[in-house]
Amino acid sequence: MFYAIISEDVANSLPLRKQARPAHIARLEALRDQGRLLIAGPCPAIDSEDPGEAGFSGSLVVAEFDSLAAAQAWADTDPYITAGVYQSVVVKPYKKVLP
């Protein structure tokens, strides 16, 4: 089943994101390579594709896991958690309808 992992950043998270990004991206690439990643990306803090120094306000990952507990465990070990990027993370079951 798919699960949505919805994360909210702490204020001024951009320097923390930059530091932890390679490890964060590596985990997403592993999900992609396993055919389990539906979508992933950050939410710009301003209405722009490239928010520059405004940075990001959070992230969304939708991926396939065996259970809610497995999705939560994966989310809990994200390098952005360890680096202090996220102030909160919510994991919810997700049902893909379209496209």
Buried (B, 14 or more C-beta within 10 A) or exposed (E): EBBBBBBBBEEEBBEBBEBBBEEBEEBBEEBBEEEBBBEBEBBBBEEEEEBEEEBBBBBEBBBBBEEEEBBBEBBEEBBBBBBEBBEEBEBEEBEEEEE
